[in-house]
């Protein structure tokens, strides 16, 4: 048996072991968006093609499938009916409220649309335009943004009218969304992104997060909300456990290098110079090899990866009882977490189908668990950073002050001041002076590594912003106004997340 085969066997055993350790898992979820033309030449044939296609996706997906679509006569109505027929959860994105939608349907088809509205697990009004064409276009674009895979039931004919299938399909192609084209006249099914679509059935990031151990979090089969909360606690616990304490780890080589320099100086003043030189060389080697031995880069990357997922999940849960989920992190930033967000989005919709908190209940919970909790967090960390900065200043002052005092004594001894003539001849005088200046240098380096002053100012700034938003939320009385502030809060709290990701990828954040 080759070594490669042995390695693969060991890896398989480790993955299976992790899965046994983990009972808290998010389901792999495929969101299938749909856009279709209004006039179908053969509705029965189109229905048959959709039943076959969706049924196959349900069988191939090792998890859950749900549909995302607007509601209009023709293809959209047909898709939503097939979803309900196959037991696929359905999210409707409408251009107008349901009570105004009837005007766009024939009396013979409105009854069918009404049944779809009654059985959808989520209904959102996403368009704010007066123009019917603009509203239809917005619904189509939002459908693409909420989907993992887009299905287009269309005859392939281009159209210059905004809101038509051609316009939506063109946008999907430009952003590289996986797409399947079902020809409404010829009956052919064509995948326009076969390789990408195949990767949808395997989500490595969600598998990695699901395989993390439960870390003592109680596992129980429960409601969608319970599943999401337990999964967050599991990821948060793993992130805390994996935290590599990068600043502390980075400080160790600095300290070792400084001690090595002092020992090399001691070698010239001691009869056991060989021992001191050997000790100095050993510390120097350790300081060089320590970052590699501690695997700091890998630990930082794994921690940032896990902590990112935890914070994104925390943000989703903070908005759990809102009428809709705002995308705080877009696909251009958190593309690897797309599957995780899709799964959480479905759980949120399922939870909302069983009832949602009132505005006042949501505000009370959000203020307590998000705003006030984060204000306390930033306040505590600002105080810690201030204490840290004061400590470094005191050590620097004492070290440099003592070194200057010794230097003055040395100068006074040279100048013949009584009682100080022998100071410059002290055996350890030079070494002590070097050690004091070396200590001040080390403290200065640690100040740069820990960046205490900047962190303190940043924590205070975030605390003040949250304090202002706390006052605003307490006075607001409509969902729309509250959600605008909530989105501001969540985006602000994602700043640290972007910094972690930037550190993990060794890139700088762009300047505004």
Buried (B, 14 or more C-beta within 10 A) or exposed (E): EEEEEEEEEEEEEEEEEBEEEBBBBBBBBBBBBBBBBBEBEEBEEBBEBBBEBBBEBBEEBEBBBBBBBBBBBBBBBBBBBBBBEBEBBBBBBBBBEBEEBEEBBEEEBBEBBBEBBEBBBBBBBBBEEEEEBBBBBBBBBBBBBBBBBBBBBBBBEEEEEBBBBBBBBEBBEEEEBBBBBBBBBEEEBEBBBEEBBEEBEEBEBBBBBBBBBBBEBEEEEEEBBEBBBBBBBBBBBBBEEBBBEBEEBBBBBBBBBBBBBBBBBBBEBBEEEEEBBEBBEEBBEBBEEBBEEBEBBEBBBBBBBBBBBBBBBBBBBBBBBBBBBBBBBEBEBBEBBBBBBBBBBBBBBBBBEEEBBEBEEBBBBBBEEBBBEBBEBBBEBBEBBBEBBEBBBEBBEBBBEBBEEBEEBBEBBEEEEEEBEEBBEBEEBBBBBBBBBBBBBBBBBBBEBBBBBEBBEBBBEBBEBBBEBBEBBEEBEEBEEBBBBBBBBBEBBBEEBEEBBBBBEEEEEEEE
